[in-house]
Amino acid sequence: MKKEEKDFLKKVEKLVFEQMKERHVNCDTVCASLGITNQNLRRKILAISGQTGGKYLLTIRMKYAMELLAKGKYSIGQIAQKCGYDDANNFSRTFKREVGMKPTEYAANNGES
């Protein structure tokens, strides 16, 4: 991966983390912040990562959720909010679909000892 590609993905990731705090994370909000069209964002992310734009943003959110779950310091509801979800149930369903286990199962199997 080229340096400018890595830098672009880092910039996208930074924007996702900023926007998770406001619970408004999607390709449109990232595009607006970057000043590029949705089509250009999606095409660029797909070319670099092999994932669609939405899937890439979801991957960032799920990795962060896994980190928080492994720490064992937060409730599922708190983690959902930190990852930009308004609803803990929606977060849990998405997590299970993407990771293959419930957030509570992940925390039990991957928590800090």
C-alpha positions in Angstrom: 0.0 0.0 0.0 1.3 3.4 -1.0 1.9 6.1 1.7 -0.8 8.4 0.3 -3.3 5.4 0.4 -2.3 4.8 4.1 -2.7 8.5 4.9 -6.1 8.6 3.2 -7.3 5.6 5.2 -5.9 7.1 8.4 -7.8 10.3 7.7 -11.0 8.4 7.1 -10.5 6.5 10.3 -9.9 9.7 12.3 -13.1 11.1 10.9 -15.1 8.0 11.8 -13.8 8.2 15.4 -14.8 11.9 15.6 -18.2 11.2 14.1 -18.8 8.3 16.4 -18.9 10.7 19.2 -21.8 12.5 17.5 -23.5 9.3 16.5 -23.7 10.3 12.9 -21.3 7.9 11.1 -21.9 7.1 7.4 -20.3 7.6 4.0 -22.2 10.9 3.5 -20.8 12.5 6.7 -17.3 11.3 5.9 -17.6 12.7 2.3 -18.8 16.0 3.6 -15.8 16.3 5.9 -13.3 15.3 3.2 -14.9 17.4 0.5 -15.3 14.6 -2.0 -18.3 12.9 -3.5 -19.8 9.7 -2.1 -18.9 7.9 -5.4 -15.2 9.0 -5.1 -15.0 8.0 -1.5 -16.5 4.6 -2.2 -14.3 4.0 -5.2 -11.2 5.0 -3.4 -11.9 2.9 -0.3 -12.7 -0.1 -2.5 -9.5 0.3 -4.5 -7.4 0.5 -1.4 -9.0 -1.9 1.0 -11.2 -4.1 -1.2 -14.2 -3.2 0.9 -17.2 -1.1 0.1 -17.3 2.3 1.8 -20.0 1.4 4.2 -18.4 -2.0 5.0 -15.0 -0.2 5.7 -16.6 2.2 8.1 -18.4 -0.6 9.8 -15.2 -2.5 10.2 -13.6 0.5 11.9 -16.5 0.7 14.3 -16.5 -3.1 15.1 -12.7 -3.1 15.7 -13.2 -0.3 18.2 -16.1 -2.2 19.8 -13.9 -5.3 20.2 -11.2 -3.2 21.8 -13.6 -1.7 24.3 -15.2 -5.1 25.0 -11.8 -6.7 25.7 -11.1 -4.0 28.3 -14.2 -4.9 30.2 -14.7 -1.4 31.6 -17.9 -0.5 29.8 -21.4 -1.8 29.5 -22.8 -2.9 26.2 -24.9 0.3 26.1 -21.9 2.5 26.7 -19.9 0.7 24.0 -22.8 1.1 21.6 -22.8 4.8 22.3 -19.1 5.1 21.9 -19.3 3.3 18.6 -22.0 5.7 17.3 -25.1 3.7 17.9 -28.3 5.1 19.5 -29.6 1.7 20.3 -27.7 -1.1 22.1 -29.9 -3.7 20.6 -29.1 -2.6 17.1 -25.4 -2.5 18.0 -25.6 -6.1 19.4 -27.3 -7.4 16.3 -24.8 -5.7 14.1 -21.9 -7.0 16.2 -23.2 -10.5 16.1 -23.7 -10.4 12.4 -20.2 -9.0 11.7 -18.1 -10.8 14.4 -20.0 -14.0 14.7 -20.8 -13.8 18.4 -22.8 -11.6 20.8 -20.9 -8.7 22.4 -21.2 -10.4 25.8 -19.7 -13.6 24.4 -16.8 -11.7 22.8 -16.1 -9.8 26.1 -16.1 -13.1 28.1 -13.7 -14.8 25.6 -11.4 -11.8 25.0 -11.4 -9.8 28.2 -8.3 -8.7 30.1 -7.2 -11.1 32.8 
